[in-house]
Amino acid sequence: MPTSVDNFLARHKSRLDAPPRELLYASLAPWARYHGFLNTILIRYHQVSGEYIACSRHQQELHSTRGPGSFPLTEEEWREFLLQERRSHGILLEVQSFYLFAKILLDRVAETLALYFRLTKWKESDSAHSQLVSRLDKLVRERQLAVPPSLRSQIADLKHRIVDVRNTDIDHQGIPNLQPAFGYGASDDQVVVRFAVLYPGDLPNADEYLQKQTEPLDDLIRLLEQYIDGMVAMFELNIGQSILAGQ
């Protein structure tokens, strides 16, 4: 977990002892919990990604030595093919899990902000982070809040890169034409999920889906940690208008 959260709690420990401000401490606790979940997912993701990439490269080398044409799989190659299929399922599990828990983390951060500034509770029918995106400008204007320079763009960017991807690309219910595919670059050690389109003529905007893919998870967790640092900085800048004011 970014040290900014622990530092914030340490600086304001005396303010957090009395109710209802102790609720703020309880609201911050899920940040560390879900950040820990994401790091656990990353460990498993890197392991299965490394195995998948090593096997894919070995298969490519094997095929290049055989020359053109088709050849029946040996028994060993067939076993490896089935194992590679299970690895792809493992990659999909970890990638989908990461996006799911990353979205939950973003929602928990937005919920803490609402508590911190005594806002009306977010609607339960929609993502709290998405509601923060739509209400941020009004909140800042009405409360005259100071916002770290990069925080506004981070909030909108993470909605696009995590919330929207999870809701529309990762969880594409009702679109049976879309099937997961997997790719990596020459020097990459992380597999990304792409989309193969079955019967593209039956799917409007099929080309858009072919251009989409998930991002390396290491990049996303860095963005999340930078966002958490920015949110804590906003809490510090506006502590006089928060639930901790006067303590």
Secondary structure, DSSP 8 states (H G I E B T S, - for coil): --HHHHHHHHHTGGGGSSTTTHHHHHHHHHHHHHHHHHHHHHHHHHHHHHHHHHHHHHHHHHHHHH-SS-----HHHHHHHHHHHHHHHHHHHHHHHHHHHHHHHHHHHHHHHHHHTT-----TTS-HHHHHHHHHHHHHHHHT----TTHHHHHHHHIIIIIHIIIIIIT-TT-TTEEEEEE--TT--S-EEEEEESSGGGSTTHHHHHT-B---HHHHHHHHHHHHHHHHHHHHHTGGGSTTTT-
